[in-house]
């Protein structure tokens, strides 16, 4: 077999600091903003000249936190409740032979400041620090196949989850002037119900925590209701 060496062209700087709570597909949480910062070799505006004419981009990346753990021929897709096995090539699971993923995300802008080239993105589903291998423009006439079918993932995932905030959390959010969409962002992440599939079947109250940006967020889940009990800064 031929072997190939791939080097990142840049890295993602994302509000998602851990795998838990990241949406399972791009664009499910539009408030998820990120930057793609280019590595030194590609940190020149020539590499992205004309890219602002495209509204969306394909980001080709590496699952850097799971790639070294190897791959599985059969995986348990969350959309099937974790109860049914499918071939890894019939899913978008992270445990792949080459650990490569792709996301179609919205391009919000291009910046070159203080010697650093950045693409501003939204609707991302990428962990902070994700190495990017390539970028390609999204082409609606070619990439959006209206007659395509998608097997067990044929529709956008929807839940009945609701979200409320404790008074402390509301006050904390109101003080974060640099994050005007923070409450909506947290709400939409929790509405995706990031819990492991096996815990969604439990009726007892469950407590969870996650980190978004540099905020620690704690919430409890009671059936289909999320209540954010505390938000603190790291």
Residue frames as a rotation matrix with the C-alpha (Angstrom) as fourth column:
UNK 1
0.573 0.820 0.000 0.00
0.820 -0.573 0.000 0.00
0.000 0.000 -1.000 0.00
UNK 2
-0.210 -0.573 0.792 1.11
0.465 -0.771 -0.435 3.54
0.860 0.277 0.429 -0.69
UNK 3
0.076 0.176 -0.982 1.55
0.968 -0.248 0.031 5.77
-0.238 -0.953 -0.189 2.33
UNK 4
0.118 0.057 0.991 0.83
0.501 -0.865 -0.010 9.48
0.857 0.498 -0.131 2.38
UNK 5
-0.495 -0.287 -0.820 1.89
0.851 -0.348 -0.392 12.22
-0.173 -0.892 0.417 4.76
UNK 6
0.238 0.655 0.718 -0.56
0.626 -0.668 0.402 15.08
0.742 0.354 -0.569 5.25
UNK 7
-0.748 -0.472 -0.468 0.26
0.664 -0.514 -0.543 18.31
0.016 -0.717 0.697 7.04
UNK 8
0.231 0.903 -0.362 -2.34
0.865 -0.361 -0.349 20.81
-0.445 -0.233 -0.865 8.30
UNK 9
-0.259 -0.224 0.940 -2.83
0.692 -0.722 0.019 24.08
0.674 0.655 0.342 6.50
UNK 10
-0.473 0.141 0.870 -4.34
-0.503 -0.854 -0.136 25.62
0.723 -0.502 0.475 9.62
UNK 11
-0.824 0.207 -0.527 -6.23
0.522 0.639 -0.565 24.98
0.220 -0.741 -0.635 12.83
UNK 12
0.061 0.946 0.319 -9.74
0.339 -0.320 0.884 25.68
0.939 0.054 -0.341 14.08
UNK 13
-0.982 -0.187 -0.016 -10.26
0.086 -0.372 -0.924 27.97
0.166 -0.909 0.382 17.07
UNK 14
-0.298 0.934 -0.196 -13.68
0.119 0.240 0.963 26.97
0.947 0.264 -0.183 18.32
UNK 15
-0.078 0.346 0.935 -15.94
-0.904 -0.420 0.079 27.48
0.420 -0.839 0.345 21.36
UNK 16
0.889 0.414 -0.193 -16.12
-0.323 0.868 0.376 23.69
0.323 -0.272 0.906 21.72
UNK 17
0.056 -0.928 0.367 -13.32
-0.975 -0.130 -0.179 22.76
0.214 -0.348 -0.913 24.12
UNK 18
-0.641 -0.190 0.744 -14.34
-0.414 0.902 -0.126 19.11
-0.646 -0.389 -0.657 24.52
UNK 19
-0.956 0.244 -0.160 -16.01
-0.022 0.486 0.874 16.52
0.291 0.839 -0.460 22.31
UNK 20
-0.481 0.819 -0.314 -19.05
0.851 0.350 -0.391 16.29
-0.210 -0.455 -0.865 24.57
UNK 21
0.145 0.733 -0.664 -21.88
0.398 -0.658 -0.639 18.61
-0.906 -0.172 -0.387 23.42
UNK 22
-0.748 -0.351 -0.563 -20.52
-0.375 -0.475 0.796 19.25
-0.547 0.807 0.224 19.92
UNK 23
0.376 0.901 -0.219 -23.42
-0.710 0.127 -0.693 18.95
-0.596 0.416 0.687 17.42
UNK 24
0.066 -0.341 0.938 -23.17
0.177 0.929 0.325 15.74
-0.982 0.144 0.122 15.44
UNK 25
0.114 -0.070 0.991 -23.41
0.993 0.034 -0.112 17.55
-0.026 0.997 0.073 12.11
UNK 26
-0.880 -0.461 -0.117 -22.51
0.453 -0.887 0.086 21.06
-0.143 0.022 0.989 10.90
UNK 27
-0.818 0.473 0.328 -25.01
-0.203 -0.770 0.604 23.93
0.538 0.428 0.726 10.79
UNK 28
-0.070 0.802 -0.593 -27.31
0.724 0.450 0.522 22.47
0.686 -0.393 -0.613 13.47
UNK 29
0.456 0.116 -0.882 -26.25
0.752 -0.580 0.313 25.35
-0.475 -0.807 -0.351 15.76
UNK 30
0.547 -0.192 0.815 -25.78
0.645 -0.524 -0.556 28.46
0.534 0.830 -0.162 13.63
UNK 31
0.927 -0.157 0.341 -24.47
-0.311 -0.830 0.463 30.48
0.210 -0.535 -0.818 16.61
UNK 32
0.657 -0.739 0.149 -21.36
0.430 0.531 0.730 28.27
-0.619 -0.416 0.667 16.81
UNK 33
0.930 -0.351 -0.108 -18.68
-0.332 -0.678 -0.655 30.68
0.157 0.645 -0.747 15.54
UNK 34
0.586 -0.791 0.174 -15.05
0.498 0.522 0.693 29.77
-0.639 -0.319 0.700 14.88
UNK 35
0.579 -0.521 -0.628 -11.87
-0.746 -0.648 -0.150 30.93
-0.329 0.555 -0.764 13.18
UNK 36
0.815 -0.505 0.283 -9.61
0.571 0.784 -0.243 28.99
-0.099 0.360 0.928 10.88
UNK 37
0.683 -0.671 -0.289 -6.10
-0.539 -0.730 0.420 30.33
-0.493 -0.131 -0.860 11.46
UNK 38
0.916 -0.289 -0.279 -3.55
-0.108 0.491 -0.865 29.41
0.387 0.822 0.418 8.81
UNK 39
0.609 -0.790 -0.077 -0.15
0.592 0.387 0.708 27.87
-0.529 -0.476 0.702 9.49
UNK 40
0.093 -0.651 -0.753 2.94
-0.088 -0.759 0.645 29.89
-0.992 0.006 -0.128 8.56
UNK 41
-0.757 -0.488 0.435 3.44
0.326 0.294 0.898 28.33
-0.566 0.822 -0.064 5.13
UNK 42
-0.402 0.718 0.569 -0.12
0.858 0.077 0.509 29.19
0.321 0.692 -0.647 4.06
UNK 43
0.126 0.422 -0.898 -0.50
0.789 -0.591 -0.167 32.43
-0.601 -0.688 -0.407 6.00
UNK 44
-0.886 -0.364 -0.288 -0.76
0.096 -0.750 0.654 34.58
-0.454 0.552 0.699 2.87
UNK 45
-0.113 0.929 -0.352 -3.80
-0.405 -0.367 -0.837 36.22
-0.907 0.048 0.418 1.33
UNK 46
-0.482 -0.114 -0.869 -2.98
-0.876 0.096 0.473 34.73
0.029 0.989 -0.146 -2.07
UNK 47
-0.999 0.034 -0.032 -4.17
0.036 0.998 -0.050 31.32
0.030 -0.051 -0.998 -0.85
UNK 48
-0.380 0.920 -0.096 -7.74
0.709 0.223 -0.669 32.58
-0.594 -0.323 -0.737 -0.27
UNK 49
-0.817 0.064 -0.574 -8.05
-0.315 -0.882 0.350 35.22
-0.483 0.467 0.741 -3.00
UNK 50
-0.611 0.667 -0.425 -11.65
-0.575 -0.005 0.818 35.14
0.544 0.745 0.386 -4.27
UNK 51
-0.818 0.264 -0.511 -12.93
0.433 0.867 -0.246 32.89
0.378 -0.423 -0.824 -1.50
UNK 52
-0.796 0.520 -0.310 -15.27
-0.010 -0.522 -0.853 35.58
-0.605 -0.676 0.421 -0.14
UNK 53
-0.574 0.604 -0.552 -17.46
-0.796 -0.255 0.549 35.08
0.191 0.755 0.627 -3.23
UNK 54
-0.400 0.404 -0.823 -18.61
0.094 0.911 0.402 31.74
0.912 0.084 -0.402 -1.77
UNK 55
0.233 0.595 0.769 -21.16
-0.746 -0.398 0.534 31.63
0.624 -0.698 0.351 1.04
UNK 56
0.819 0.090 0.567 -20.18
-0.467 0.679 0.566 28.15
-0.334 -0.728 0.598 2.27
UNK 57
-0.033 -0.913 -0.407 -17.04
-0.934 0.173 -0.313 26.02
0.356 0.369 -0.858 2.34
UNK 58
0.861 0.069 -0.504 -16.11
0.060 0.970 0.235 22.39
0.505 -0.232 0.831 2.74
UNK 59
0.240 -0.796 0.556 -13.61
-0.966 -0.252 0.055 21.99
0.096 -0.551 -0.829 5.57
UNK 60
0.640 -0.163 -0.751 -11.58
-0.011 0.975 -0.221 18.79
0.768 0.150 0.623 5.32
UNK 61
0.229 -0.478 0.848 -10.05
-0.913 -0.407 0.017 17.97
0.336 -0.779 -0.529 8.71
UNK 62
-0.383 -0.417 -0.824 -8.57
-0.044 0.900 -0.435 15.29
0.923 -0.130 -0.363 10.92
UNK 63
0.785 0.618 0.041 -10.23
-0.145 0.119 0.982 13.84
0.602 -0.777 0.183 14.02
UNK 64
-0.032 -0.990 0.136 -7.12
-0.423 -0.110 -0.899 14.60
0.905 -0.086 -0.416 16.03
UNK 65
-0.239 -0.062 0.969 -8.38
-0.971 0.031 -0.238 13.35
-0.015 -0.998 -0.067 19.40
UNK 66
0.517 0.498 0.697 -9.56
-0.508 0.833 -0.219 9.96
-0.689 -0.241 0.683 18.16
UNK 67
0.665 -0.221 -0.713 -7.41
-0.681 0.213 -0.701 9.22
0.307 0.952 -0.009 15.10
UNK 68
-0.377 -0.924 -0.064 -4.66
-0.787 0.355 -0.504 7.53
0.488 -0.140 -0.861 17.11
UNK 69
-0.263 0.351 0.899 -7.16
-0.739 0.525 -0.422 5.21
-0.620 -0.775 0.121 18.82
UNK 70
-0.934 -0.151 0.325 -7.61
0.074 0.806 0.588 3.23
-0.350 0.573 -0.741 15.63
UNK 71
-0.512 0.766 -0.389 -10.74
-0.837 -0.342 0.428 2.37
0.195 0.544 0.816 13.72
UNK 72
-0.495 0.469 0.731 -13.69
-0.164 0.776 -0.609 -0.02
-0.853 -0.422 -0.308 13.90
UNK 73
-0.973 0.200 0.114 -15.36
0.173 0.308 0.936 -1.84
0.152 0.930 -0.334 11.03
UNK 74
-0.054 0.996 -0.065 -18.71
0.682 0.085 0.727 -1.61
0.730 -0.005 -0.684 12.86
UNK 75
-0.975 -0.182 0.130 -19.94
0.049 -0.741 -0.670 1.39
0.219 -0.646 0.731 14.85
UNK 76
-0.286 0.901 -0.326 -23.11
0.949 0.221 -0.224 2.34
-0.130 -0.374 -0.918 16.72
UNK 77
-0.624 0.045 0.780 -24.63
0.337 -0.885 0.321 5.53
0.705 0.463 0.538 15.20
UNK 78
-0.935 0.282 -0.215 -26.26
0.095 -0.385 -0.918 7.83
-0.341 -0.879 0.333 17.81
UNK 79
-0.554 0.764 -0.332 -29.19
-0.826 -0.455 0.333 8.37
0.103 0.458 0.883 15.43
UNK 80
-0.020 0.511 -0.859 -30.09
-0.258 0.828 0.498 4.72
0.966 0.232 0.116 15.97
UNK 81
0.765 0.392 0.510 -29.93
-0.534 -0.055 0.844 5.07
0.359 -0.918 0.168 19.74
UNK 82
-0.187 -0.940 0.286 -26.60
-0.979 0.156 -0.129 3.28
0.077 -0.304 -0.950 19.93
UNK 83
0.175 0.391 0.904 -28.42
-0.566 0.791 -0.232 -0.06
-0.805 -0.471 0.359 19.63
UNK 84
0.895 0.200 0.398 -27.62
0.206 0.606 -0.769 -1.04
-0.395 0.770 0.501 16.04
UNK 85
-0.074 -0.995 -0.067 -24.30
0.149 -0.077 0.986 -1.57
-0.986 0.063 0.154 14.34
UNK 86
0.969 0.246 -0.034 -23.48
0.012 -0.182 -0.983 -0.16
-0.248 0.952 -0.179 10.91
UNK 87
0.331 -0.885 0.329 -20.36
0.942 0.288 -0.174 -0.33
0.060 0.367 0.928 8.79
UNK 88
-0.075 -0.417 -0.906 -18.08
0.560 -0.769 0.308 2.62
-0.825 -0.484 0.291 9.49
UNK 89
-0.946 -0.316 0.078 -18.17
0.229 -0.477 0.848 3.62
-0.230 0.820 0.523 5.81
UNK 90
-0.276 0.924 0.265 -21.98
0.682 -0.006 0.731 3.81
0.677 0.383 -0.628 6.04
UNK 91
0.662 0.439 -0.607 -21.71
0.746 -0.456 0.485 6.43
-0.063 -0.774 -0.630 8.81
UNK 92
0.483 -0.537 0.692 -19.89
-0.062 -0.809 -0.584 9.61
0.874 0.239 -0.424 9.75
UNK 93
0.953 -0.127 -0.274 -18.38
0.299 0.281 0.912 8.09
-0.039 -0.951 0.305 12.88
UNK 94
0.705 -0.709 0.011 -15.01
-0.706 -0.700 0.108 9.41
-0.069 -0.084 -0.994 14.05
UNK 95
0.110 -0.698 0.707 -13.24
-0.393 0.623 0.676 6.03
-0.913 -0.352 -0.206 14.32
UNK 96
0.950 0.228 -0.214 -12.18
-0.253 0.157 -0.955 5.82
-0.184 0.961 0.207 10.69
UNK 97
0.656 -0.733 0.183 -9.10
0.751 0.659 -0.051 4.23
-0.083 0.171 0.982 9.07
UNK 98
-0.251 -0.793 0.556 -7.59
0.794 -0.497 -0.350 7.62
0.553 0.354 0.754 8.19
UNK 99
-0.212 0.184 -0.960 -9.39
0.871 -0.410 -0.271 9.78
-0.443 -0.893 -0.074 10.76
UNK 100
-0.980 -0.148 0.135 -10.58
0.197 -0.820 0.538 12.27
0.031 0.553 0.832 8.13
UNK 101
-0.121 0.972 -0.200 -13.80
0.782 -0.031 -0.623 14.28
-0.611 -0.232 -0.757 8.39
UNK 102
-0.817 -0.062 0.574 -15.55
0.452 -0.687 0.569 16.99
0.359 0.724 0.589 6.41
UNK 103
-0.179 0.764 -0.619 -17.96
0.729 -0.320 -0.605 19.78
-0.661 -0.560 -0.500 7.30
UNK 104
-0.298 0.202 0.933 -19.91
0.728 -0.583 0.359 22.20
0.617 0.787 0.027 5.12
UNK 105
-0.105 0.153 -0.983 -19.89
0.870 -0.464 -0.165 25.49
-0.482 -0.872 -0.084 7.05
UNK 106
0.813 0.465 0.351 -20.82
0.573 -0.748 -0.334 29.11
0.108 0.473 -0.874 6.43
UNK 107
-0.365 -0.923 0.122 -18.10
0.903 -0.383 -0.195 31.62
0.226 0.039 0.973 5.57
UNK 108
0.606 0.603 -0.518 -18.73
0.746 -0.658 0.107 34.82
-0.276 -0.451 -0.849 7.52
UNK 109
0.950 -0.294 -0.107 -15.65
-0.312 -0.911 -0.270 36.70
-0.018 0.290 -0.957 6.39
UNK 110
0.465 -0.884 -0.043 -11.91
0.760 0.424 -0.493 36.86
0.454 0.196 0.869 5.78
UNK 111
0.983 -0.181 0.016 -9.50
-0.159 -0.814 0.559 38.74
-0.089 -0.552 -0.829 8.04
UNK 112
0.283 -0.956 -0.077 -5.81
0.730 0.267 -0.629 39.52
0.622 0.121 0.774 7.90
UNK 113
0.815 0.044 0.578 -4.76
-0.301 -0.820 0.487 41.23
0.496 -0.570 -0.655 11.13
UNK 114
0.512 -0.681 0.524 -1.46
-0.775 -0.104 0.623 41.45
-0.370 -0.725 -0.581 12.97
UNK 115
-0.420 -0.791 -0.445 0.13
-0.907 0.363 0.212 39.15
-0.007 0.493 -0.870 10.43
UNK 116
-0.791 0.192 0.581 -2.45
-0.004 0.948 -0.319 36.37
-0.612 -0.255 -0.749 10.84
UNK 117
-0.680 0.579 -0.450 -4.81
-0.590 -0.068 0.804 35.20
0.435 0.813 0.388 8.07
UNK 118
-0.797 0.486 0.358 -8.19
-0.056 0.531 -0.845 33.99
-0.602 -0.693 -0.396 9.34
UNK 119
-0.638 0.766 -0.076 -11.41
-0.026 0.077 0.997 32.64
0.769 0.638 -0.029 7.90
UNK 120
-0.756 0.488 0.435 -14.44
-0.587 -0.214 -0.781 33.47
-0.288 -0.846 0.448 10.05
UNK 121
-0.746 0.420 -0.516 -16.88
-0.042 0.744 0.667 30.57
0.664 0.519 -0.538 10.09
UNK 122
-0.444 0.644 0.623 -20.26
-0.869 -0.140 -0.475 29.72
-0.219 -0.752 0.622 11.61
UNK 123
0.630 0.763 -0.146 -22.39
-0.775 0.630 -0.051 26.64
0.053 0.145 0.988 12.08
UNK 124
-0.211 -0.845 -0.491 -19.30
-0.721 0.474 -0.506 24.63
0.660 0.247 -0.709 12.88
UNK 125
0.903 0.422 0.077 -19.17
-0.377 0.695 0.612 21.22
0.205 -0.582 0.787 14.57
UNK 126
0.382 -0.876 -0.293 -15.41
0.243 0.401 -0.883 21.13
0.892 0.266 0.366 15.17
UNK 127
0.722 -0.220 -0.656 -13.38
0.688 0.122 0.716 20.78
-0.077 -0.968 0.239 18.33
UNK 128
0.873 -0.475 -0.106 -11.01
-0.458 -0.876 0.152 23.57
-0.165 -0.084 -0.983 19.30
UNK 129
-0.007 -0.985 0.173 -7.58
-0.650 0.136 0.747 22.86
-0.759 -0.108 -0.642 17.83
UNK 130
0.608 0.301 0.734 -8.84
0.256 0.801 -0.540 20.68
-0.751 0.517 0.411 14.97
UNK 131
-0.514 -0.824 -0.240 -6.18
-0.064 -0.242 0.968 20.47
-0.856 0.513 0.072 12.22
UNK 132
0.639 0.712 -0.290 -7.53
-0.285 -0.131 -0.950 21.45
-0.714 0.690 0.119 8.79
UNK 133
-0.149 -0.689 0.709 -6.16
0.452 0.590 0.669 19.54
-0.879 0.420 0.224 5.79
UNK 134
-0.856 -0.074 0.512 -7.92
0.511 -0.280 0.813 21.35
0.083 0.957 0.278 2.95
UNK 135
-0.294 0.779 -0.554 -10.66
-0.021 -0.584 -0.811 23.84
-0.956 -0.227 0.188 2.04
UNK 136
-0.856 0.105 0.506 -12.94
0.516 0.134 0.846 23.69
0.021 0.985 -0.169 -0.98
UNK 137
-0.766 0.639 -0.066 -15.80
-0.638 -0.769 -0.036 25.99
-0.074 0.014 0.997 -2.03
UNK 138
-0.474 0.738 0.481 -19.29
0.326 0.654 -0.683 24.58
-0.818 -0.167 -0.550 -1.62
UNK 139
-0.940 0.147 -0.307 -21.04
-0.340 -0.364 0.867 24.48
0.016 0.920 0.393 -5.01
UNK 140
-0.317 0.893 0.319 -24.85
-0.558 0.097 -0.824 24.37
-0.767 -0.439 0.468 -4.71
UNK 141
0.351 0.519 -0.779 -25.47
-0.936 0.178 -0.303 23.11
-0.018 0.836 0.548 -8.26
UNK 142
-0.094 -0.499 -0.861 -23.16
-0.481 0.780 -0.400 20.16
0.872 0.377 -0.313 -7.68
UNK 143
-0.897 -0.439 -0.061 -23.12
-0.140 0.410 -0.901 19.54
0.420 -0.800 -0.429 -3.94
UNK 144
-0.553 0.777 0.301 -26.83
-0.582 -0.101 -0.807 19.97
-0.597 -0.621 0.508 -3.10
UNK 145
-0.920 0.207 -0.333 -28.50
-0.118 0.664 0.738 16.85
0.374 0.718 -0.586 -4.48
UNK 146
-0.467 0.802 0.373 -32.22
-0.884 -0.414 -0.217 17.36
-0.020 -0.431 0.902 -3.95
UNK 147
0.502 0.692 -0.519 -33.15
-0.713 0.670 0.204 13.80
0.489 0.268 0.830 -4.92
UNK 148
-0.514 -0.778 -0.360 -30.61
-0.366 0.579 -0.729 12.12
0.776 -0.243 -0.582 -2.62
UNK 149
0.747 0.652 -0.126 -31.65
-0.174 0.375 0.911 9.73
0.641 -0.659 0.394 0.15
UNK 150
-0.172 -0.851 0.496 -29.78
-0.713 -0.240 -0.659 9.36
0.680 -0.467 -0.565 3.43
UNK 151
-0.376 -0.065 -0.924 -30.81
0.221 0.962 -0.158 6.05
0.900 -0.264 -0.347 4.93
UNK 152
0.095 0.412 -0.906 -31.19
0.949 0.238 0.208 6.15
0.301 -0.880 -0.368 8.72
UNK 153
-0.412 -0.278 -0.868 -30.15
0.591 -0.806 -0.022 9.86
-0.694 -0.522 0.496 8.79
UNK 154
-0.399 0.289 0.870 -32.60
0.885 -0.126 0.448 11.09
0.239 0.949 -0.205 6.17
UNK 155
0.586 0.640 0.497 -33.99
0.435 -0.766 0.474 13.99
0.684 -0.061 -0.727 8.23
UNK 156
-0.254 -0.615 0.746 -32.53
-0.337 -0.667 -0.665 16.71
0.907 -0.420 -0.037 10.41
UNK 157
-0.504 0.061 -0.862 -32.31
0.687 0.633 -0.356 15.45
0.524 -0.771 -0.361 14.02
UNK 158
-0.166 0.535 0.829 -35.00
-0.434 -0.794 0.426 16.97
0.886 -0.289 0.364 16.20
UNK 159
-0.736 -0.002 -0.677 -35.67
0.558 0.563 -0.610 16.59
0.382 -0.826 -0.413 19.91
UNK 160
0.382 0.906 0.179 -38.38
0.487 -0.363 0.794 17.72
0.785 -0.216 -0.580 22.29
UNK 161
-0.216 -0.574 -0.790 -35.82
0.973 -0.055 -0.226 19.19
0.086 -0.817 0.570 24.68
UNK 162
0.738 0.379 0.558 -36.61
0.285 -0.925 0.252 22.50
0.612 -0.027 -0.790 26.35
UNK 163
-0.301 -0.922 -0.243 -34.15
0.790 -0.099 -0.605 24.77
0.533 -0.375 0.758 28.15
UNK 164
0.858 0.432 0.277 -34.47
0.198 -0.777 0.598 27.17
0.473 -0.459 -0.752 31.09
UNK 165
-0.197 -0.967 0.162 -31.86
0.294 -0.216 -0.931 29.12
0.935 -0.136 0.327 33.04
UNK 166
0.205 0.128 -0.970 -31.38
0.978 0.008 0.208 29.63
0.035 -0.992 -0.124 36.76
UNK 167
0.974 0.217 -0.071 -31.24
0.223 -0.970 0.092 33.23
-0.049 -0.105 -0.993 37.98
UNK 168
0.331 -0.925 -0.188 -27.47
-0.040 -0.212 0.976 33.04
-0.943 -0.315 -0.107 38.50
UNK 169
-0.311 -0.444 0.840 -27.00
0.762 0.412 0.500 31.84
-0.568 0.796 0.210 34.93
UNK 170
0.544 0.594 0.592 -29.23
0.821 -0.521 -0.232 34.58
0.171 0.612 -0.772 33.54
UNK 171
0.921 -0.224 -0.318 -27.29
-0.056 -0.886 0.459 37.27
-0.385 -0.405 -0.829 35.41
UNK 172
-0.002 -0.978 0.207 -23.95
0.198 0.203 0.959 35.82
-0.980 0.043 0.193 34.32
UNK 173
-0.111 0.019 0.994 -25.01
0.970 0.217 0.105 35.81
-0.214 0.976 -0.043 30.68
UNK 174
0.822 0.528 0.213 -26.25
0.561 -0.816 -0.142 39.40
0.099 0.236 -0.967 30.87
UNK 175
0.675 -0.639 -0.369 -22.76
-0.170 -0.621 0.765 40.51
-0.718 -0.454 -0.527 31.96
UNK 176
-0.152 -0.774 0.614 -21.01
0.513 0.469 0.719 38.91
-0.845 0.424 0.326 28.95
UNK 177
0.456 0.385 -0.802 -21.07
-0.295 -0.785 -0.545 41.82
-0.840 0.485 -0.244 26.50
UNK 178
-0.446 -0.715 -0.539 -18.59
-0.783 0.020 0.621 40.11
-0.433 0.699 -0.569 24.16
UNK 179
-0.988 0.137 0.071 -20.97
0.154 0.918 0.367 37.19
-0.015 0.373 -0.928 23.63
UNK 180
-0.606 0.793 -0.064 -24.39
-0.769 -0.605 -0.207 38.62
-0.202 -0.076 0.976 22.69
UNK 181
0.140 0.672 -0.728 -25.63
-0.767 0.538 0.349 35.23
0.626 0.509 0.590 21.42
UNK 182
-0.786 -0.609 0.110 -24.41
-0.540 0.588 -0.602 33.22
0.302 -0.532 -0.791 24.41
UNK 183
-0.394 0.700 0.596 -27.85
-0.566 0.326 -0.757 32.30
-0.724 -0.635 0.268 25.76
UNK 184
0.612 0.628 -0.482 -29.15
-0.753 0.274 -0.598 31.24
-0.243 0.728 0.640 22.35
UNK 185
-0.086 -0.756 -0.649 -25.92
-0.771 0.463 -0.437 29.33
0.631 0.463 -0.623 21.70
UNK 186
-0.859 -0.229 0.459 -26.18
-0.497 0.590 -0.636 27.38
-0.125 -0.774 -0.620 24.96
UNK 187
-0.006 0.958 0.287 -29.89
-0.628 0.220 -0.746 26.72
-0.778 -0.184 0.601 24.40
UNK 188
0.604 0.280 -0.746 -29.41
-0.794 0.290 -0.534 25.37
0.067 0.915 0.397 20.89
UNK 189
-0.487 -0.802 -0.346 -26.52
-0.677 0.597 -0.430 23.15
0.551 0.025 -0.834 21.96
UNK 190
-0.807 0.190 0.560 -28.64
-0.398 0.525 -0.752 21.64
-0.436 -0.830 -0.348 24.74
UNK 191
0.254 0.955 -0.154 -31.67
-0.758 0.098 -0.645 21.23
-0.600 0.280 0.749 22.47
UNK 192
0.067 -0.316 -0.946 -29.52
-0.831 0.508 -0.229 18.84
0.553 0.801 -0.228 20.42
UNK 193
0.856 0.273 0.440 -29.48
-0.506 0.621 0.598 16.60
-0.110 -0.734 0.670 23.54
UNK 194
0.172 -0.905 -0.389 -25.75
-0.812 0.093 -0.576 15.78
0.558 0.415 -0.719 23.67
UNK 195
0.184 -0.088 0.979 -26.21
-0.828 0.523 0.203 12.96
-0.530 -0.848 0.023 26.20
UNK 196
-0.890 -0.445 -0.093 -24.99
-0.439 0.789 0.430 9.46
-0.118 0.424 -0.898 25.30
UNK 197
-0.383 0.802 -0.458 -27.79
-0.536 0.211 0.818 7.41
0.752 0.559 0.349 23.74
UNK 198
-0.378 0.243 -0.893 -28.06
0.508 0.861 0.019 4.99
0.774 -0.446 -0.449 26.65
UNK 199
-0.864 0.022 -0.503 -28.70
0.453 -0.404 -0.795 7.82
-0.221 -0.914 0.339 29.13
UNK 200
-0.801 0.597 -0.036 -31.60
-0.543 -0.700 0.464 9.22
0.252 0.392 0.885 27.12
UNK 201
-0.209 0.731 -0.650 -33.69
0.048 0.671 0.740 6.26
0.977 0.123 -0.175 28.23
UNK 202
-0.648 -0.103 -0.755 -33.36
0.723 0.231 -0.652 7.06
0.241 -0.968 -0.075 31.92
UNK 203
0.310 0.877 0.368 -36.15
0.551 -0.481 0.681 8.86
0.775 -0.008 -0.632 33.78
UNK 204
0.470 -0.161 -0.868 -34.11
0.837 -0.231 0.497 10.05
-0.280 -0.960 0.026 36.77
UNK 205
0.983 -0.142 -0.117 -32.62
-0.159 -0.975 -0.156 13.53
-0.092 0.172 -0.981 36.97
UNK 206
0.457 -0.869 0.191 -29.11
0.889 0.453 -0.069 13.71
-0.027 0.201 0.979 35.52
UNK 207
0.763 -0.292 -0.576 -26.39
-0.071 -0.924 0.375 16.34
-0.642 -0.245 -0.726 35.97
UNK 208
0.499 -0.585 0.639 -23.89
0.866 0.305 -0.397 17.35
0.037 0.751 0.659 33.30
UNK 209
0.458 -0.402 -0.793 -21.20
0.021 -0.887 0.462 19.90
-0.889 -0.228 -0.397 32.58
UNK 210
0.464 -0.376 0.802 -19.51
0.885 0.179 -0.429 21.28
0.018 0.909 0.416 29.48
UNK 211
-0.168 -0.575 -0.801 -17.14
0.364 -0.791 0.492 24.05
-0.916 -0.209 0.342 28.45
UNK 212
0.506 0.271 0.819 -18.06
0.857 -0.263 -0.442 26.56
0.096 0.926 -0.366 25.75
UNK 213
0.550 -0.501 0.668 -15.56
-0.178 -0.852 -0.493 29.32
0.816 0.152 -0.558 25.03
UNK 214
-0.645 -0.750 -0.149 -13.97
0.005 0.191 -0.982 29.73
0.764 -0.634 -0.119 28.47
UNK 215
-0.192 0.689 0.699 -17.20
-0.951 -0.307 0.041 29.19
0.243 -0.656 0.714 30.39
UNK 216
-0.989 -0.006 -0.145 -18.06
0.040 0.949 -0.314 26.20
0.139 -0.316 -0.939 32.56
UNK 217
-0.317 0.948 0.035 -21.76
-0.854 -0.302 0.423 25.36
0.411 0.104 0.905 32.22
UNK 218
-0.993 0.077 0.093 -23.63
0.017 0.855 -0.518 23.00
-0.120 -0.513 -0.850 34.54
UNK 219
-0.334 0.935 -0.119 -27.16
-0.897 -0.276 0.346 21.81
0.291 0.222 0.931 33.89
UNK 220
-0.692 0.234 0.683 -29.59
-0.205 0.844 -0.496 19.11
-0.692 -0.483 -0.536 34.95
UNK 221
-0.696 0.483 -0.531 -31.81
-0.529 0.157 0.834 17.05
0.486 0.861 0.147 32.67
UNK 222
-0.623 0.616 0.483 -35.23
-0.233 0.444 -0.865 15.91
-0.747 -0.651 -0.133 33.81
UNK 223
0.257 0.671 0.696 -36.91
0.509 0.518 -0.688 13.84
-0.822 0.531 -0.208 31.08
UNK 224
0.183 -0.175 0.967 -37.01
0.961 -0.175 -0.214 16.30
0.207 0.969 0.136 28.15
UNK 225
0.930 0.174 0.323 -36.14
0.114 -0.974 0.196 19.45
0.349 -0.146 -0.926 30.08
UNK 226
-0.093 -0.988 -0.125 -32.71
0.829 -0.007 -0.559 21.04
0.552 -0.155 0.820 30.56
UNK 227
0.951 0.303 0.053 -32.19
0.225 -0.804 0.550 23.52
0.210 -0.512 -0.833 33.38
UNK 228
0.051 -0.970 0.239 -28.93
0.384 -0.202 -0.901 25.47
0.922 0.137 0.362 33.41
UNK 229
0.754 0.299 -0.586 -28.05
0.623 -0.039 0.781 25.83
0.211 -0.954 -0.215 37.07
UNK 230
0.588 -0.615 -0.526 -24.68
0.126 -0.572 0.810 27.58
-0.799 -0.543 -0.259 36.94
UNK 231
0.733 -0.503 0.458 -22.25
0.499 -0.060 -0.864 29.29
0.462 0.862 0.207 34.57
UNK 232
0.707 -0.593 -0.386 -18.75
0.099 -0.457 0.884 30.27
-0.701 -0.663 -0.264 35.69
UNK 233
0.799 -0.517 -0.308 -15.63
-0.527 -0.355 -0.772 31.52
0.290 0.779 -0.556 33.95
UNK 234
0.696 -0.613 -0.373 -12.51
0.579 0.787 -0.212 29.34
0.424 -0.068 0.903 33.75
